[in-house]
Amino acid sequence: MTSVFQDVRFALVALALLLVCTGVGEKVMTPRVVQQAGFTVVGISARTSNAKEMTADGVIGKQWGRFMQGGSLSKISNRADKAIVAVYTDYASDHNGEYTYVLGAKVTSDVQVPAGMVARKILAAQYAVFTTEKGPPAKVVPEAWMRINSLPKSAVGGDRVYRADFEIYDERASDPQNSQVDVYVGIK
C-alpha cells in the first residue's frame, strides 16, 4: 500500500511540475504579507531537498505516513491548537539546496519532547502567506510550492530569507480530497 501511495504521489508531483513548467493551469498566486509571532514546533524531522522530493527517494510523503500511522500528533504535549504544522528550516542555501523538514504541531512549552521528536523554535518574522487551491494535499501543496519558487521576488512580497517557511494544516485540511493549506514564506 505504501509503495502505491508513493507512486501516486510521485506521479502527481511530476504532473504538477510539468503543468507549471509549461504554463498549463498557471494560476496567479497573490500573497498577503504578515508579521508572524515566534512559536515552537515539536515533531518528527528529516533532511531532504526539492530535487530529492521529485524522485522515489523523497522523504516528505514518508514522513506524513510515519506521522499519521504512528500516532505522533497524540504524543505531542502542550499543543497550542489542533493544526498540523510542516516547517522547512536549516536551509543549506535556497530552494535548490537541502533543508530540514519538521512535521508536527505548535506547542506552548517544549519541556516534554517525545522520544524520536525534535523541538524547533521559529523566530518572529515577516511572511508572505499563500493559500493553496482546494484538493488533495499531495497535489495542491507541491503545486503551490512550485509556483512560489518560480515567482519573481516582487510577486512574493520581498526577498526570501530561507530561515524558516511553514505550512498550516488547520480545519480547512480535514477533508483529504478537498483540503486547503496556508503556506508561509519568510521574507525580508
Summary of the structure (lengths in Angstrom):
residues: 188
radius of gyration: 15.8
end to end distance: 42.6
largest distance: 48.0
contacts: 560
relative contact order: 0.21
helix: 32%
strand: 32%
